[in-house]
Amino acid sequence: MSCAHPIAGSDTRTTVPGPTEQTPSSHRDPTEDARSSGSGLASTIGGFGIPSWADPGFRQVYGQSGSREFRVHDSGADPTSDTWQTLVHRERTSFDIHSVGSATKDVFCLAGFASNADFVLERWELVPATGPDSSAPETSAWPRAHGLVHKAFQRTVLHRGPLAKEVVSVEADPEDRFVIAELRADDGTVALYRFACIEAATPELLWDSTMLPELEQAESLQRFQHALFGRVWFLSNRTNHQWEIALVDADNDGSFDGPPLVGDPAFFDRIGFGVWDEWDPLLGPLGF
């Protein structure tokens, strides 16, 4: 029996102000601050959210509200004016959220711990909602031109069990094939696991800190597409930036090509990773 099921979530319609403005007429593109910051993958938009997707006239960000509520903000532009409006999708979880990743538009992975200390990894997808909210009448203040629709969360439990004591980071495959989780065990060992995007997936150990000691200090996991090297998953120490770990999958077949590359930023510059324009953060046609 499948555990994928729509969750009766809550949608909230709001007019999105800029960081300080409170009126629709003064609101600008909600991704402007993230793009100008130079660190869009970790930037917030309008005070909330990590960017996950950007189409012409559409932006999506996600984040938490407390330890047990997940929120996604869909922002749409009115082509006849400079205003943007947002539809907020939110739902409470059955576990404490410790890390969230984004696969693509509307698809997310949430990791954390249940009350009994079990590690929990779930895939959440926003799908068009059915019911009264989905057919709510349009008003002049909420033009259909914004392209925003009510959605419901559908979730699949990828794993639940006593696998780790700490979630360091999780990230999802943009093709929605698997999730990679960086987890710390009771004995302090840090391991990278891959979980297929299916119910009750068996964790596949890729590497741990006995094989790759640098994993002990890794703090973040992100994936990119490189113009020459193909799909690259990066682990880095954000505290001192002394080294990085790169997992390369040149043909994006889901299998990494040989052992991880490990080195300091100068090493990666030498092998051709140093030109930012050659990296695609896989956040949609416009990126962030």
C-alpha positions in Angstrom: 0.0 0.0 0.0 1.4 3.3 -1.0 2.1 6.0 1.6 1.9 8.8 -0.9 -1.2 10.8 0.0 -2.5 14.4 -0.3 -2.3 16.3 2.9 -5.1 18.7 3.7 -2.9 21.7 3.9 -3.5 25.4 4.3 -3.1 28.0 1.5 -2.9 31.6 2.2 -3.2 34.4 -0.4 -1.1 37.4 0.3 0.3 40.4 -1.6 4.1 40.1 -1.2 5.8 43.4 -0.2 9.4 44.1 -0.7 11.7 43.8 2.4 10.2 46.9 3.9 7.3 48.0 1.7 3.7 47.0 2.6 1.8 47.9 -0.6 1.5 45.9 -3.8 2.2 48.8 -6.0 5.7 49.3 -4.6 6.6 45.6 -4.7 9.4 44.5 -7.0 10.6 41.1 -8.3 10.8 39.0 -5.1 14.1 37.4 -6.2 16.0 40.7 -6.7 17.6 40.6 -3.2 18.7 37.0 -3.6 20.3 37.6 -7.0 22.1 40.7 -5.9 23.5 39.0 -2.8 25.9 36.8 -4.7 24.8 33.7 -2.7 21.3 33.0 -4.0 21.2 29.4 -2.9 21.3 30.4 0.8 19.5 33.8 0.5 16.0 34.5 1.7 13.4 36.3 -0.3 11.1 38.9 1.4 12.4 37.7 4.7 11.4 34.0 4.1 12.6 31.1 2.1 15.3 29.4 0.1 15.0 29.7 -3.7 13.8 26.5 -5.4 12.6 27.6 -8.9 12.3 30.7 -11.2 10.3 30.9 -14.4 9.3 34.1 -16.2 6.7 35.6 -13.9 6.9 32.9 -11.3 9.2 32.4 -8.3 9.1 29.6 -5.6 10.8 29.6 -2.2 10.6 27.2 0.7 11.4 27.0 4.4 10.2 26.2 7.9 8.0 28.0 10.4 9.1 26.4 13.6 10.4 22.8 13.8 7.2 21.1 12.6 5.8 23.3 9.9 6.9 23.3 6.2 6.0 26.2 4.0 6.3 26.9 0.2 5.7 30.4 -1.2 4.6 30.6 -4.8 4.9 34.2 -6.2 3.3 35.3 -9.5 3.8 38.5 -11.5 0.9 40.5 -12.9 1.9 41.2 -16.5 -0.1 44.4 -16.6 1.7 45.9 -13.6 4.8 45.7 -11.4 3.0 43.9 -8.6 3.7 40.3 -7.4 1.4 38.2 -5.2 2.1 35.1 -3.3 0.1 32.0 -2.4 1.5 30.3 0.7 1.2 26.5 1.0 1.9 25.2 4.5 1.6 21.9 6.4 2.6 20.5 9.8 4.8 17.4 10.0 4.8 14.4 12.3 8.5 14.9 13.0 11.0 17.7 13.8 12.5 19.0 10.6 16.3 19.3 10.6 17.1 19.8 6.9 15.2 20.4 3.7 16.3 20.1 0.0 14.6 20.9 -3.3 14.6 18.6 -6.3 12.7 20.8 -8.7 9.6 23.0 -8.9 7.1 21.7 -6.3 9.2 18.7 -5.2 11.1 18.7 -1.8 12.8 16.3 0.6 12.4 16.8 4.4 14.6 15.1 6.9 14.5 15.0 10.7 13.6 13.0 13.8 10.4 11.6 15.2 9.6 11.7 18.9 11.1 8.2 19.4 14.4 9.5 17.8 13.9 7.6 14.6 15.4 9.3 11.5 12.7 10.3 9.1 13.2 11.1 5.4 10.1 12.1 3.3 9.5 13.3 -0.3 6.9 16.1 -0.4 5.3 17.2 -3.7 2.8 20.0 -4.3 0.0 18.9 -6.6 -3.2 20.8 -7.7 -5.7 20.7 -4.9 -9.2 19.4 -5.2 -12.1 20.6 -3.2 -13.7 24.0 -2.3 -10.5 26.0 -2.2 -9.4 24.9 -5.7 -12.5 26.5 -7.2 -12.6 29.7 -5.1 -14.0 32.6 -7.2 -11.5 35.0 -8.6 -11.7 38.7 -7.6 -10.3 41.9 -9.0 -7.7 41.8 -6.2 -6.6 38.3 -7.3 -6.4 38.2 -11.1 -6.0 34.9 -12.8 -3.1 36.5 -14.6 -0.9 35.9 -11.6 -1.0 32.2 -12.6 -1.2 30.9 -9.0 -3.3 27.9 -8.0 -4.2 26.1 -4.8 -2.1 23.1 -4.2 -2.0 20.2 -1.7 1.0 18.3 -0.3 1.5 14.7 -1.3 4.2 12.9 0.6 6.1 9.6 0.5 8.0 8.2 3.4 11.4 7.2 1.9 12.8 6.0 5.2 12.0 5.8 8.9 14.2 4.1 11.5 17.2 4.4 13.9 19.8 5.3 11.2 21.5 8.4 12.7 21.5 10.8 15.5 22.1 14.0 13.5 21.1 15.3 10.0 24.0 17.3 8.6 22.4 18.1 5.2 20.1 16.6 2.6 19.7 17.4 -1.1 17.5 16.0 -3.8 18.3 14.9 -7.3 16.8 17.3 -9.9 15.5 14.4 -11.9 13.6 13.1 -8.8 15.4 9.8 -8.8 17.0 9.8 -5.3 17.9 11.9 -2.3 21.4 12.1 -0.8 21.6 12.5 3.0 24.7 13.4 5.0 24.1 11.8 8.5 26.1 11.6 11.7 25.9 8.3 13.7 26.0 7.8 17.5 29.8 7.1 17.3 30.4 10.4 15.5 30.9 8.7 12.0 29.5 10.9 9.2 28.1 9.0 6.2 26.7 9.8 2.8 23.6 7.7 2.0 21.5 7.6 -1.2 17.8 6.9 -1.0 15.7 6.0 -4.0 12.5 8.1 -4.3 10.3 5.2 -3.4 8.4 4.2 -0.3 10.5 2.5 2.3 13.8 2.8 0.3 16.8 0.9 1.5 19.7 3.3 2.4 22.7 2.9 0.1 26.0 3.8 1.8 28.2 5.8 -0.6 31.1 6.9 1.7 31.7 7.6 5.3 34.3 9.4 7.3 36.4 6.3 7.8 36.8 6.3 4.0 36.8 10.0 3.6 37.9 11.9 6.8 36.9 15.3 5.4 33.2 14.3 5.7 33.5 14.9 9.5 33.7 18.6 9.0 31.3 18.9 6.0 28.4 21.3 6.6 26.5 21.7 3.4 25.5 19.7 0.3 24.5 21.2 -3.0 24.2 20.1 -6.6 25.0 21.9 -9.9 25.4 21.3 -13.6 28.8 22.2 -15.0 29.3 23.1 -18.6 32.3 20.7 -19.0 32.1 18.3 -16.0 28.4 17.5 -16.0 26.5 17.0 -12.8 28.5 17.8 -9.7 27.5 17.5 -6.0 29.5 19.6 -3.6 30.2 19.2 0.1 32.0 22.0 1.8 33.1 23.4 5.1 31.4 26.8 5.3 33.2 27.7 8.5 36.8 27.9 7.1 36.5 27.1 3.4 39.8 25.2 3.5 38.6 22.3 1.4 35.7 20.9 -0.6 34.5 17.5 -1.8 33.1 17.1 -5.3 31.1 14.0 -6.4 31.1 14.0 -10.2 28.5 12.3 -12.5 29.5 13.5 -15.9 26.7 11.8 -17.9 24.1 12.2 -15.1 23.2 8.6 -15.1 22.8 8.6 -11.3 26.2 6.9 -10.6 29.2 8.8 -9.5 32.4 8.6 -11.6 35.1 7.2 -9.4 36.1 8.4 -5.9 35.3 11.9 -4.7 37.6 14.8 -5.6 39.0 16.5 -2.5 41.0 19.7 -2.3 41.1 23.3 -1.3 39.5 26.1 -3.5 42.9 26.6 -5.3 42.9 22.9 -6.3 39.4 23.1 -7.8 40.3 26.3 -9.6 43.3 24.5 -11.2 41.2 21.7 -12.6 38.7 24.1 -14.2 35.9 24.6 -11.5 36.7 28.3 -10.9 34.5 30.0 -13.5 31.1 30.8 -12.0 29.4 31.3 -15.3 29.9 27.7 -16.2 27.8 26.5 -13.3 24.0 26.1 -13.4 22.4 25.9 -10.0 19.4 24.0 -11.5 16.8 26.4 -10.2 14.7 26.8 -13.3 15.1 28.7 -16.6 15.9 32.0 -14.9 17.9 30.7 -11.9 18.4 33.0 -9.0 
